[in-house]
Amino acid sequence: MGHAKDKRLAQTFKHLLDTQYPDGGWRCNKFSFGRGPETEYSNPNPTLIALDAFRYTDGFNGEPALEKAVEFLLRHWTIKLPIGPCHYGIGTLFMQVEYPFRNYNLFEYVYVLSFYKKAINDSRFLEAFELLKSKTVNGQLIVERVVPKLAKLSFCKKGKPSELATKRYNEILNNLIMN
């Protein structure tokens, strides 16, 4: 929103770093599905959202706390099972390209991680990227899942190429070239 350099946000970023869990991620403490061993993990989606915010800060690449968060998400690519209190998993819904970003999904996962040098040369990231790449047609990204209330808008029609989603996909390609 253009306010990443606003000094007032420094307190928010500090709070995020202060509340990071030992596994490297962030989480809500809402246990809608009860408690079990999987709820000892952080939630992948809030972790992805935090990393998305941090990429607008100076020196985000190489920051140990953020590298730990990147590693948490890369481990989730391997685990795939639902983890965290909100049970975020990597299954059928995750693998569908959703645009605009709203839920934890392959497109947002690859997009955010593509800004982090720790991720882009990692085999787990590259596997996720190749899967996303396989969902393009003539270099355009095809939307597979949409926010129901936005389904009639032209930029996110299910089963159709999206110019705006493709623009974000091209940012991923650019991040891979630049790093």
Buried (B, 14 or more C-beta within 10 A) or exposed (E): EEEEEEEEBEEEBEEBBEEBBEBBBBBEEEEEEEEEEBBBBBBBBBBBBBBBBBBBBEEBBEBEBBBBBBBBBBBBBEBEEBBBBBBBBBEEBBBBBBBBBEEBBBBBBBBBBBBBBBBBEBEBBBEBBEEBBEBBEEEBBBBBBBBEEEEEEEBBBBEBBBEBBBEBBEEBEEBBEEE
